[in-house]
Amino acid sequence: MGVKTKLLTAALVVVLPLLVSSCGSADPKPATREAAVSTPGVLVEDAWVRSTVGAKDTTMTAAFMSLTNPKDADVKLTSATSPVAGVVQLHEMAMKDGKMVMQEKAGGITVPAGSHSHLSPGGDHIMLMSLKTPLKPGDELPLTLKFSDGTTHDLKVPVKAFTEEEEHYHPTPQ
C-alpha cells in the first residue's frame, strides 16, 4: 500500500463517519417546518343559491351550504357579501310569539370546533336581498364569506331551482 493510498484510507476513516452521521442528523428544522403547517380554516361544501324564477318576491333569495370547522376552537361566520345583492344578512328561523319567523342572526353563525353547521332551508341561511338581477338555475353567484378567525372564502355558488315550500321565506301574513 502506497503513501497516497494510506492517506486516502485515513481520510475516509475520519470523514466517512461524519458524513454518514449528518445524514441521520436530528436537525430540528424539518420538525419546525411541519409544526408550522396550520389546520385549514372552515371548509365550505355543497353551496347553492335558490333561484328567483317562479318566486313570489324575485328581489330576494337565500344561500345554503355546509360549513366544517377542523380547528379546536369555535369559529363564527360573521358576514357575507355579494355584488349581486344590495343587502346580505345572516338569518335564522326562530319561534316568536308562538310562530316561526325569519330574523337576522345576532352575532353570526357558530361553526363548532371539530364539527359542522348546515345552512339549510328552514334553518340558518344567508339572505340576499335587493337583488340587482334575477337568478335562474344554472347561473353562478359570487359570494364572499367572512369568519371570526380572520379568514374569508370567495365562492362562485351555483343557482338551483328551489322546490321547498315558499312559506319558508315569504310567510303569509296571518
Helices and strands as residue ranges (DSSP letters): H 3-23, H 28-36, E 43-50, E 60-69, E 75-81, E 85-96, E 99-104, E 109-111, E 115-119, E 125-131, E 140-147, E 152-160, G 166-168
